[in-house]
């Protein structure tokens, strides 16, 4: 507004000198902020975590305290007491605590305080990066960050798969805090032009053991390459890694990183309010047990873990048709992001429901009031078990967990849980509570081809999940009852799986070789042969005593050949049963006369006295396979005189220097090539001009020929029209056209006969009949 638009008396202006000497409100505010920061840093150095009980006792800023209070966070947990104070001092943290113990606040509070104490503004770029292994966990972390950081002025964003990349790319350059999944973060680092992380102050990895494992190894390594080395790093998980190699990948050292564990002194690694049970059930009875469990727990909130997304889909679709009496939901990684968010929200808000899911919700997801966690398929290791059961009994609440184990998995899995301090109790299921749903599943597969297809995919995916497990003492693919399990899914038979068929074929082959007596083709030690029941090709290869002796098969062929040479009378009769020549032209013939004397003295690939096998003969037909026997395979070209030359020939350096300096040779070459190109260009232009001239000439000739033909035909047409007009004026009939009827045709004659007067007497009728018959 201008001065004329102001209302009220105009205040007198002050002198410029007086304005310079008087401190402004902005300067005083900055001075107070500097004093508060100094006081806050001093409180942090003097803070004793043992005396803290609430968030008000922490040496944090007023804005963070307001956000915590408005979000109803008051009491500190064990991991928060132990980890927040060292993180505020700038130390690198390796934090381990039970699931549901408040690890999210343990790293979000230091994140906000780190940026606040560095006086971070929106113009300073990205200052904090939080990496999460799953989308659901990233959404949960971002929601908590928005709640406790509402009083701060930092800008925060969430990036993950399933969202619009272009929208994220436009806004990511203006963020101070970024939460996301590894794949999408790396994509923006490689593609977003305005995404600068050179000033990053703090890096946080939630569920660090999962992020640092083989699944995200390459992605995390690529992200770390973009980050500055001078930064603070916080790693949190329920099962923390202490691997030196993992810490080195993050530019950390085992001496500098501070390891903090909230349950290291405890006797158990799972929540104390959690009651854990396991039941031994055959694989083909697991779905029956699960259906019976849901029928008896209708008023409960249950999470059911399965090993693959195809199993989740099959169990959800079939149980939805069978109506167990409880609302059913399913969640897996193959769903779209909108559907995953919708299922997560619905299950969080539901009072009673059952969620079939994979391990994408096994880590960090906070579903309120979960009563049961049921693991139909055994976890891959004890750490996965701890994360799965951590979805219930959170924040000192109570909960229960049930693990279904097959007889072959019992011993191995229980021993691994014991090493993790997991107290688990065995239970048995009452026979009255069991209900077989196999006939219902068979009927569904018979009526609905889609259900049958899902069942086949579920069977294959389960077998594959068992096959790829690292712990072969627990997961034994050989003990898998494939036929019974397929029938329990309602399938008419077990689908064929390639790796299972290969294993069975190898076992049968080895068993047959052990049972059959040796025919002398291979020389084994008799004690080893009796003791070993299953033999492989590697065992036979290393136990072979004489590597140079030909096998019995080839010895028989050579003997037959010698017999034929000595007995010429029987040669014709045995011609189709023996092999006269077994080299088929593969022997390198140095001397034809030597070959005639002794065919066995020839060399094959440089090895003397070696016969040619079927495999070698087949390999010899392939040029690509034969290249490995050549020391330096080259491709030759031939000049006009027939002399061979290498495809790429280079002149020696000494010969090249004899022609003059390099710059002069380059200039000469360019001049020569330029002149040659000008000549070629002139020739091409002349050829193009000649083609255009010839084309125009042909067009003119065609046009002239067409005009001449029109002039020659015009007088003849005019004369014919004139004669026709004269004939019409003279009264002569016009000639009949090709499409007009002839009046003297047979049809006209018959029509004239029928047009006569009808006969009046019998004689007239006979006469008419004779005329008609005569006309035919």
URMO-V923094 format. One record per pair of residues at least 12 apart in sequence whose ideal C-beta (glycine too) atoms are under 6 Angstrom apart, sorted by the first residue. I is the first residue (numbers start at 1). J is the second residue. D is the distance in whole Angstrom. If there is no record, write none. Layout:
<<I:J:D> <I:J:D>>
This chain:
<<40:59:6> <43:59:4> <44:59:4> <44:88:5> <47:59:5> <47:85:5> <49:81:5> <49:85:5> <52:76:6> <52:81:6> <54:74:6> <54:75:6> <55:68:5> <60:113:6> <61:116:5> <63:151:4> <63:152:5> <64:112:5> <66:151:4> <67:148:4> <67:149:6> <67:150:5> <67:151:5> <68:148:5> <71:147:4> <71:148:5> <77:101:5> <77:102:4> <78:262:4> <79:97:4> <79:101:5> <79:103:6> <79:106:5> <79:262:4> <80:102:5> <80:105:6> <80:106:5> <82:260:5> <83:95:5> <83:106:5> <83:260:5> <84:109:6> <86:258:5> <87:110:4> <88:110:6> <88:113:6> <90:232:6> <91:258:5> <92:233:5> <92:252:6> <92:256:6> <92:257:5> <93:234:5> <93:258:6> <94:235:5> <94:240:5> <94:257:5> <94:259:5> <95:236:4> <95:260:5> <96:240:4> <96:261:4> <97:262:4> <98:263:5> <98:271:6> <99:238:5> <99:390:2> <100:390:6> <100:394:3> <100:395:6> <103:236:5> <104:144:5> <107:204:5> <107:234:5> <107:236:6> <108:145:6> <111:128:5> <111:202:6> <112:149:5> <114:201:6> <114:202:5> <115:127:5> <115:154:6> <120:176:6> <122:155:6> <125:196:5> <125:199:5> <126:175:6> <126:178:6> <126:197:5> <126:200:6> <127:176:5> <127:201:5> <128:177:5> <128:202:5> <129:178:5> <129:203:5> <130:179:4> <130:204:5> <131:182:6> <131:205:5> <132:206:5> <133:207:5> <133:210:5> <133:211:5> <134:360:5> <135:160:5> <135:181:6> <136:344:6> <136:365:5> <137:364:4> <138:160:5> <138:179:6> <138:180:6> <138:181:6> <141:179:5> <142:158:4> <142:179:5> <154:176:4> <154:177:6> <155:175:5> <155:176:5> <156:177:4> <157:175:4> <157:178:6> <158:179:5> <159:180:4> <159:184:5> <160:180:6> <160:181:5> <160:184:5> <161:184:6> <162:337:3> <169:192:5> <172:188:6> <172:192:5> <172:195:5> <173:194:3> <173:195:6> <182:216:5> <182:219:4> <186:219:5> <186:222:5> <186:223:5> <189:226:5> <200:227:6> <200:228:6> <200:231:6> <202:232:5> <203:231:6> <203:233:5> <204:234:5> <205:235:5> <206:236:6> <207:237:5> <207:363:5> <207:364:6> <208:235:4> <208:237:5> <209:237:5> <209:239:5> <209:241:5> <212:241:6> <212:246:5> <229:251:5> <233:250:6> <233:252:6> <238:386:6> <238:387:6> <239:383:4> <268:421:5> <268:423:6> <269:386:6> <269:420:5> <269:421:5> <270:389:6> <270:422:6> <271:393:4> <273:393:4> <273:397:6> <273:398:4> <274:393:4> <274:399:5> <275:400:5> <276:401:5> <276:424:4> <277:402:5> <277:425:5> <277:427:5> <278:403:4> <278:405:6> <278:424:5> <278:426:6> <279:404:6> <279:427:6> <280:405:6> <280:410:6> <281:404:5> <283:406:5> <283:481:6> <283:485:5> <284:484:4> <284:485:5> <284:488:4> <286:376:6> <286:404:6> <288:436:5> <288:437:6> <290:376:6> <291:437:5> <292:433:5> <292:434:5> <292:435:5> <294:324:4> <294:326:6> <294:354:6> <295:324:6> <298:325:5> <298:326:5> <299:352:5> <300:371:4> <300:372:6> <301:353:6> <301:369:6> <301:370:5> <301:371:5> <302:354:5> <302:372:4> <303:355:5> <303:370:6> <303:373:5> <303:391:5> <304:356:5> <304:374:5> <305:375:5> <305:388:6> <306:376:6> <306:377:5> <307:377:4> <307:465:4> <308:461:4> <308:465:6> <309:332:4> <309:333:6> <309:334:5> <309:358:6> <310:457:4> <310:458:5> <310:461:4> <311:458:5> <311:462:6> <312:330:5> <312:332:5> <312:356:5> <312:358:6> <313:454:6> <314:454:4> <314:455:6> <314:458:4> <315:356:5> <316:330:4> <316:356:5> <322:440:6> <326:354:5> <327:353:4> <328:354:5> <329:343:5> <329:347:5> <329:353:6> <329:355:5> <330:356:4> <331:343:5> <331:357:4> <332:358:5> <333:360:5> <348:367:6> <362:387:5> <362:388:5> <363:387:5> <367:391:6> <370:391:5> <370:392:4> <372:400:5> <373:389:5> <373:391:5> <373:392:5> <373:401:4> <374:402:5> <375:388:6> <375:403:5> <376:404:5> <378:405:6> <378:409:5> <378:413:6> <380:469:6> <382:416:5> <382:417:5> <382:420:4> <389:401:4> <408:476:5> <408:479:4> <409:474:5> <412:473:5> <412:474:4> <413:474:5> <438:488:6> <441:490:3> <442:490:4> <445:490:4> <455:489:4> <455:490:6> <455:491:5> <456:495:5> <459:486:6> <459:489:6> <459:495:6> <460:495:6> <460:497:6> <463:497:6> <467:499:6> <482:494:4> <510:534:5> <510:535:5> <520:552:5> <521:551:5> <521:552:4> <523:545:5> <524:543:6> <554:611:5> <557:579:5> <560:578:5> <582:612:6> <583:612:5> <584:617:6> <586:612:5> <586:620:5> <587:602:4> <587:604:6> <588:603:6> <605:629:5> <634:646:6> <635:647:5>>
